[in-house]
């Protein structure tokens, strides 16, 4: 029985339901989260993956995830680190995916990425393609392609890097053709 369905005693404190709202919302959200977690853990509990970890030796292995609740109660997991689960197998990559947060405002999109130990001159940012993807790349350290929720105007983009945190502000556009090769964004 999942943890959110267990019967509580009057004196039990539940950190997932501190105010006693159990039964007042749709538990399918938690069921969906549980299924996605089980799928993700299959890769990490595989003996073949554990062998790859041992073979990696001194190579750092970083793996984590964020959980977000989207519109309509849809639960989204986003992974970061240098471990990429692939069904029953997992791959240890040379570059890590940084932890990234995308904030969708009415006229602007803000992308915040954690890039510890990076010099701002190493950071390469581009808005690429018709689907509007922000590409963050630091050779031999970090690499991430962030799908943006709307089309943006790359020429109006502003990026700031301070204390290991990159903040990219992108102005939304109505209709404008994008170059397939991408538009560079300078980092201040």
C-alpha positions in Angstrom: 0.0 0.0 0.0 1.5 3.4 -1.0 2.5 5.7 1.9 -0.2 8.3 1.2 -3.0 5.8 1.6 -2.1 4.4 5.0 -4.5 5.0 7.8 -3.2 7.8 10.1 -3.7 7.8 13.9 -4.7 11.1 15.4 -1.2 11.7 16.8 0.7 10.7 13.6 2.4 13.6 11.8 2.6 13.1 8.1 5.1 15.3 6.3 3.3 14.7 3.0 0.0 15.7 4.5 0.7 17.9 7.5 -2.7 19.5 7.6 -4.8 16.3 7.2 -6.0 16.8 3.6 -5.8 13.1 2.9 -8.6 12.1 0.6 -9.4 15.6 -0.5 -7.4 15.5 -3.8 -6.8 13.1 -6.6 -4.2 10.4 -5.6 -3.5 9.6 -9.2 -0.8 12.2 -9.1 1.1 10.2 -6.5 0.4 6.9 -8.4 1.9 8.6 -11.5 4.9 9.7 -9.5 5.4 6.2 -8.1 5.3 4.6 -11.6 7.9 7.1 -13.0 10.2 6.6 -10.0 10.0 2.8 -10.4 11.0 3.1 -14.1 13.9 5.4 -13.2 15.2 3.1 -10.5 15.3 0.1 -12.8 18.4 1.5 -14.5 20.2 2.2 -11.2 19.5 -1.2 -9.6 20.8 -3.1 -12.6 24.0 -5.2 -11.8 25.4 -4.1 -15.2 25.1 -0.4 -14.2 26.8 -1.1 -10.8 29.7 -2.7 -12.7 29.9 0.4 -14.9 30.1 2.5 -11.8 33.0 0.5 -10.5 34.8 0.7 -13.9 34.4 4.5 -13.8 37.0 4.7 -11.0 37.8 8.3 -10.2 35.3 9.7 -12.7 32.6 11.6 -10.7 29.2 10.1 -10.9 26.4 12.6 -10.3 22.7 11.8 -10.5 19.6 13.5 -9.3 16.2 14.6 -10.3 13.6 17.3 -9.8 9.8 16.8 -9.5 7.5 19.5 -10.8 3.7 19.6 -11.0 2.6 21.0 -14.3 -0.7 22.2 -15.6 -3.6 19.9 -14.8 -1.6 18.1 -12.1 0.8 16.4 -14.6 3.9 15.3 -12.8 7.2 15.9 -14.6 10.5 14.4 -13.6 13.7 16.0 -14.9 17.0 14.4 -14.4 20.4 16.0 -14.0 23.9 14.7 -13.6 26.1 12.5 -15.8 24.1 9.3 -15.5 21.6 8.7 -18.3 19.1 5.9 -17.7 18.1 3.9 -20.7 15.5 1.4 -19.7 17.3 -1.5 -18.1 20.7 0.0 -18.8 22.3 3.3 -17.8 25.2 5.3 -19.3 27.8 7.4 -17.5 28.5 10.4 -19.7 31.7 12.6 -19.6 29.6 15.8 -19.3 27.0 16.4 -16.6 23.6 17.9 -17.2 23.2 20.8 -14.8 20.2 21.4 -12.6 18.0 23.8 -14.6 14.8 25.6 -13.8 12.6 27.3 -16.4 10.3 30.1 -15.3 7.6 30.9 -17.8 6.4 34.5 -17.4 3.8 36.3 -19.6 6.4 38.1 -21.8 9.6 36.5 -20.8 11.2 33.1 -20.1 13.9 32.8 -17.4 16.2 29.8 -17.4 18.4 29.3 -14.3 21.2 26.7 -14.4 23.6 25.7 -11.7 27.1 25.5 -13.1 29.6 25.3 -10.2 33.3 25.8 -10.8 32.9 27.3 -14.3 34.5 30.4 -15.7 31.9 32.6 -17.6 34.2 32.6 -20.6 33.7 28.9 -21.0 29.9 29.1 -21.3 28.4 28.7 -24.7 24.7 29.6 -25.1 22.6 29.3 -28.2 18.9 29.3 -29.1 18.5 26.7 -31.8 15.9 25.5 -34.1 12.2 26.0 -34.8 11.2 24.3 -31.5 13.3 26.8 -29.6 15.8 24.9 -27.5 18.3 26.7 -25.3 21.7 24.9 -25.6 24.0 25.3 -22.6 27.5 23.9 -23.2 30.7 24.0 -21.2 33.3 21.7 -22.8 34.2 18.6 -20.7 32.0 19.8 -17.8 28.3 20.5 -18.6 25.9 20.1 -21.4 22.1 20.6 -21.5 19.4 21.3 -24.1 16.5 23.0 -22.5 13.1 23.0 -24.4 11.6 26.4 -24.1 7.8 26.7 -23.6 7.5 29.4 -26.3 9.4 31.0 -29.2 11.8 33.7 -28.2 13.8 36.6 -29.7 17.5 35.5 -29.3 18.8 39.0 -30.2 17.1 40.4 -27.1 18.5 37.6 -24.8 20.4 38.6 -21.7 22.6 36.2 -19.7 24.3 36.7 -16.3 26.6 34.3 -14.5 27.5 34.9 -10.8 28.5 32.5 -8.0 28.0 29.4 -10.1 24.5 30.3 -11.2 23.6 31.2 -14.8 20.5 33.2 -15.4 19.3 33.6 -19.0 16.3 36.0 -19.7 14.6 35.5 -23.0 11.9 37.7 -24.5 9.0 35.8 -26.1 8.2 36.5 -29.7 5.0 36.2 -31.7 6.3 34.9 -35.1 9.8 35.1 -36.3 11.9 32.6 -38.3 14.9 31.1 -36.5 18.2 30.2 -38.2 18.9 26.5 -37.9 22.5 27.1 -36.9 21.3 29.0 -33.8 21.9 32.5 -32.3 24.7 33.0 -29.8 24.0 34.7 -26.4 26.9 36.6 -24.7 27.3 36.0 -20.9 27.9 39.0 -18.7 
